[in-house]
């Protein structure tokens, strides 16, 4: 932290490993963050001597090494760090001894690979859409997949006042296909399928960038230094890079 200029409160919460900047902005807007017992504005800066708290609990810069986890999220688990409002939240489910938070989301009815970490910088890098990170999914729908459906899905579908990017779609069974996205629109695959008259019965994420799903449902593992190096290579256009374990 710059001793004379301080650092913005959202960046501070990210750098100390409490949450991502996006989540920090939400916490600040909800009045749940205080600096010296005063609720700050979004752009308020934190100085070295300041006391920062969330929900009245003081924030301490973690002395633990950075944690990077690959988790196979079961259906029914919610990707939120707000343990006050969601009983089946991802944080309580994993119950990791150090505070971690998910990178991105998988909606409640979906399953599969999601990252969790206490490194706010890597969260910000991965979530930047301009990095075009690949995410691969296996999808089962309620009726047979057709050639026209595959062509439409891969060519772009109008949802949420935009048209989805062209993507790779391959049929893998009568009612199944794989899809690789470089976008993260809200409920994107489900909305794309719905537009084309298909209901999603099962949606499973099997890959994020260079990391493939290789643990059982409800299980997790630490990412390896080699996997982290691969992620780091793909986010070199972001403002910060990962610090090796």
C-alpha positions in Angstrom: 0.0 0.0 0.0 1.2 3.5 -0.8 1.8 5.1 2.6 1.0 8.6 1.4 -1.9 8.0 -1.1 -3.6 4.9 0.2 -5.5 2.4 -1.9 -9.2 2.3 -2.9 -11.3 0.3 -0.5 -12.5 -2.2 -3.1 -8.9 -2.8 -4.2 -7.8 -3.1 -0.5 -10.4 -5.9 0.2 -9.2 -7.7 -3.0 -5.5 -7.4 -2.2 -5.9 -8.7 1.4 -7.7 -11.8 0.1 -11.2 -11.0 1.5 -13.1 -10.9 -1.8 -13.0 -9.8 -5.4 -13.3 -6.1 -6.3 -16.8 -6.8 -7.8 -18.0 -8.3 -4.6 -16.3 -5.5 -2.6 -18.3 -2.9 -4.5 -21.5 -4.7 -3.6 -20.6 -4.9 0.1 -19.7 -1.2 0.1 -22.9 -0.2 -1.6 -24.9 -2.3 0.9 -23.2 -0.3 3.8 -21.6 -3.5 5.2 -18.0 -2.1 5.0 -16.6 0.5 7.5 -13.3 2.4 7.7 -12.6 3.5 11.2 -16.3 2.7 12.0 -17.6 5.0 9.2 -19.3 3.7 6.1 -17.2 4.8 3.1 -18.1 5.8 -0.4 -17.0 3.5 -3.3 -13.9 5.5 -4.0 -12.7 6.0 -0.5 -9.1 5.2 0.1 -7.6 3.2 2.9 -4.5 4.4 4.7 -2.0 2.1 6.5 -3.3 3.2 9.9 -7.0 2.7 9.1 -9.2 0.0 10.6 -11.3 -1.8 8.0 -14.3 -4.0 8.9 -17.0 -6.0 7.1 -20.2 -6.6 9.0 -18.4 -5.3 12.1 -15.6 -7.8 11.9 -12.1 -6.4 11.5 -10.2 -7.3 8.3 -6.7 -8.5 8.6 -4.3 -9.1 5.8 -3.9 -12.8 5.4 -0.5 -14.2 6.3 -1.3 -17.5 4.7 0.0 -18.5 1.3 -2.4 -18.0 -1.6 -4.9 -20.8 -2.1 -6.2 -22.0 -5.5 -8.8 -24.7 -5.6 -10.6 -26.6 -8.3 -14.0 -27.8 -7.1 -16.6 -30.0 -8.6 -19.8 -28.2 -7.6 -22.9 -30.4 -7.1 -26.3 -29.4 -8.2 -28.1 -27.3 -5.5 -25.0 -25.5 -4.2 -25.1 -21.8 -4.6 -22.0 -19.8 -5.6 -22.1 -17.1 -3.1 -20.0 -15.9 -0.2 -22.9 -14.4 1.6 -23.4 -17.2 4.2 -26.1 -15.2 5.9 -28.8 -15.6 3.3 -28.0 -18.9 1.5 -28.0 -22.1 3.5 -26.5 -24.3 0.7 -23.7 -21.9 -0.2 -20.4 -23.0 -1.6 -18.3 -21.6 1.3 -20.0 -23.5 4.0 -20.1 -26.6 1.8 -16.3 -26.7 1.3 -15.6 -25.4 4.8 -12.0 -24.4 4.0 -10.0 -23.2 7.0 -8.9 -19.9 5.2 -11.5 -17.5 3.7 -11.8 -18.2 0.0 -14.3 -17.1 -2.7 -15.4 -18.4 -6.1 -14.1 -17.2 -9.4 -17.3 -16.5 -11.4 -20.4 -18.6 -11.0 -22.3 -21.7 -11.8 -26.0 -21.4 -11.3 -27.7 -23.6 -8.7 -29.1 -26.3 -11.1 -25.7 -26.7 -12.8 -22.7 -28.7 -11.7 -19.0 -29.0 -12.5 -15.7 -27.1 -12.3 -15.4 -23.8 -10.5 -12.3 -22.2 -9.0 -12.0 -20.8 -5.5 -9.2 -18.7 -4.2 -8.1 -16.0 -1.6 -6.2 -14.1 -4.4 -8.4 -11.2 -5.4 -6.1 -10.2 -8.2 -6.4 -13.5 -10.1 -10.2 -13.2 -9.8 -10.2 -9.9 -11.5 -7.9 -11.1 -14.3 -10.0 -14.2 -15.0 -13.3 -12.4 -15.0 -12.3 -9.8 -17.6 -14.2 -10.7 -20.7 -11.6 -9.3 -23.0 -9.3 -12.1 -22.1 -11.6 -14.5 -23.9 -11.0 -17.5 -21.6 -12.4 -20.8 -22.8 -15.0 -22.6 -20.7 -16.2 -26.1 -21.8 -19.6 -27.7 -20.9 -21.4 -31.0 -21.4 -25.1 -30.4 -21.9 -28.1 -32.7 -22.0 -31.4 -31.4 -23.4 -35.0 -32.8 -23.4 -35.2 -33.8 -27.1 -32.9 -35.0 -29.9 -30.2 -32.6 -31.0 -30.4 -31.7 -34.7 -27.9 -30.4 -37.2 -29.8 -27.1 -37.4 -29.6 -26.8 -33.6 -25.8 -27.3 -33.6 -25.4 -24.7 -36.4 -27.6 -22.2 -34.7 -25.9 -22.6 -31.3 -22.4 -22.3 -32.9 -23.3 -19.3 -35.1 -24.7 -17.0 -32.4 -28.1 -16.8 -30.7 -29.9 -13.5 -29.8 -30.3 -13.3 -26.0 -30.2 -10.5 -23.4 -30.2 -7.8 -26.1 -27.1 -9.1 -27.8 -26.0 -12.0 -30.1 -23.8 -14.6 -28.5 -20.3 -15.0 -29.9 -19.6 -17.8 -32.4 -18.5 -20.8 -30.5 -17.6 -24.5 -30.9 -20.5 -26.9 -30.5 -20.3 -30.7 -31.1 -23.0 -33.3 -30.7 -22.0 -36.1 -28.4 -25.2 -38.2 -28.2 -28.8 -38.2 -29.2 -29.7 -35.5 -26.7 -26.2 -34.3 -25.7 -23.6 -31.9 -26.9 -20.4 -30.1 -25.8 -20.0 -26.4 -26.1 -17.0 -24.1 -25.6 -17.8 -20.5 -24.6 -15.6 -17.4 -24.3 -18.4 -15.4 -22.8 -20.1 -15.4 -19.4 -23.6 -14.1 -20.0 -26.1 -14.8 -17.3 -27.5 -18.4 -17.7 -26.1 -18.2 -21.3 -26.3 -21.8 -22.3 -29.8 -22.3 -20.9 -31.0 -19.1 -22.5 -29.5 -20.1 -25.9 -31.2 -23.5 -25.7 -34.5 -22.0 -24.6 -34.5 -19.6 -27.6 -34.1 -22.6 -29.9 -36.9 -24.5 -28.2 -34.8 -26.8 -26.1 -34.9 -27.3 -22.3 -31.6 -28.1 -20.5 -31.9 -31.2 -18.3 -28.2 -31.3 -17.2 -25.4 -28.8 -17.5 -21.9 -29.7 -16.4 -18.7 -27.5 -16.8 -15.8 -29.7 -17.5 -13.0 -27.2 -18.3 -11.9 -23.7 -17.5 -8.9 -22.6 -19.6 -6.2 -25.2 -19.1 -7.8 -26.9 -16.1 -10.0 -30.0 -16.6 -12.5 -31.4 -14.2 -10.9 -34.5 -12.6 -12.4 -34.9 -9.2 -15.7 -36.4 -8.1 -18.8 -34.5 -7.4 -18.5 -32.5 -4.2 -14.7 -33.0 -4.1 -11.9 -30.4 -4.6 -8.2 -30.2 -5.0 -5.4 -27.6 -5.0 -4.2 -26.4 -8.4 -0.7 -27.4 -9.2 2.1 -24.8 -9.9 2.1 -26.0 -13.5 -1.6 -25.3 -13.8 -1.2 -21.9 -12.2 1.6 -21.1 -14.6 -0.7 -22.0 -17.5 -3.5 -19.7 -16.2 -0.9 -16.9 -15.7 0.2 -17.3 -19.3 -3.3 -16.8 -20.5 -3.9 -13.6 -18.4 -0.7 -11.8 -19.3 -2.7 -8.9 -20.7 -4.2 -8.2 -17.3 -2.7 -5.6 -15.0 -1.3 -8.1 -12.5 0.0 -11.7 -12.6 -0.1 -14.5 -10.1 2.6 -14.9 -7.5 3.9 -18.5 -7.4 3.1 -20.7 -4.4 
